[in-house]
Amino acid sequence: MEAGLNLLDNRGRSEYDSPFGRYVMATGRSVEQQPYTDFTVSSVSSFIDARLNEHWQSRVEIGHAENRDFKHDKLSDERAAFNTYRDSLNWQNDLTLDEHNSLILGADWYEDRVNASTAYDEDSRWNRAAFIQHRFQGDSFSTELGLRRDQNQQYGSQNTWSGTFTLPLNPDNDVLLSYSEGFRAPTFTDLYYPENGNPNLKPEHSKSYELQWRSQLTASSRLETSLYRTDIDQAILYNNEVRHPENIASARINGFEATLKQELFGWQSNLGLAMIDPRDRKTGKTLQQRARRTLSLDLDRRFDRLALGASWQAVSSSYGERDNKKRLGGYGLLGLRSSWTLTSEVELSLKVDNALDKTYARTRYSHLDPGFQNNHNYREEGRTWMLGVTWTPEL
């Protein structure tokens, strides 16, 4: 039997330029703001994982999470609170039927609540689901077939299916065909976040088709590639022009991904390439804030108690607005990380994101109201440092 407890508490303050900038009122007087947000992200979860007999493995996990935002303004008395909470419970059972067949059975439940300065018609909802997945592992092929049924208090019931067929070409090469369906209800943040929520959102439904090839090139080299297509009905995407998320009636994403894993002079490398074509099927426009090409490289190596790593990511340009008239420039980011094992129970870690302090933007703000004078790009965070301590007690 194995048991665990996870705790997270992250607190901070974000200061940012007002999305309104200088707003010219009907009287002709201009008003500026200097807003900031005090935030807290915290969670606690625990689990018990036990092998009940030689055929049955069972795991139960319970959790509670909180996101708290309290908005202020240095030049006015404006105040706004927006807090969301989630309680969750998950139960999964892995059953071995025989040497070729196995089942995964389970259920999960969560309840969301919102407590904000503004009162809403809906301030809580639950979602409960049951799922089953059958796996067959044969000598000449293998399959997976799954069914999940969600019942959402606000949006009703939904069944989603998934399936995978794997064909080994030889001991080093496999071809996989897969199909999956998705159902995503809007979060309370999507629906109600102050000034940026949309209570009229509908749930998002998706269907994905994928062809994969996995190849063990050498003892130290592995290549994985995939071609996929995802069709989305009522896709939930943020619209910068009206400053809240909206549903797109129909969207589709065609994509290609490749990953090469290679050992180089003792370093573990992972080179990844992603190319996508994301479009609004009604207008033919490219979906905003979706870069078409991404190239990434990860390098990691352990020297006894010391571990070192670096990541480089290059992202192509994207469109900042739905009309595809304004481009957001591409960018490259360097990340560094290291860890030091003090004892068998304690490890120190240091992480530096955007180590070169690159100035870049992933989204653009604009507004249809001519009273808003500053359409601009949102600048992302510069260089950030994070020091961590991991304690894994031996019980």
Secondary structure, 3 states (H helix, E strand, C coil): CEEEEEEEEEEEEEECCCCCCCEECCCCCEECCCEEEEEEEEEEEEEEEEEEECCEEEEEEEEEEEEEEEEEECCCCCCEEEEEEEEEEEEEEEEECCCCEEEEEEEEEEEEEEEECCCCCCCEEEEEEEEEEEEEECCCCEEEEEEEEEEECCCEEEEEEEEEEEEEEECCEEEEEEEEEEEECCCHHHHHCCCCCCCCCCCEEEEEEEEEEEEEEECCEEEEEEEEEEEEEEEEEEECCCCEEEEEEEEEEEEEEEEEEEEECCEEEEEEEEEEEEEECCCCCECCCCCCEEEEEEEEEEECCEEEEEEEEEECCEECCCCCCCEECCEEEEEEEEEEECCCCEEEEEEEECCCCCCCEEEEECCCCCCECCCEEEECCCCEEEEEEEECCCC
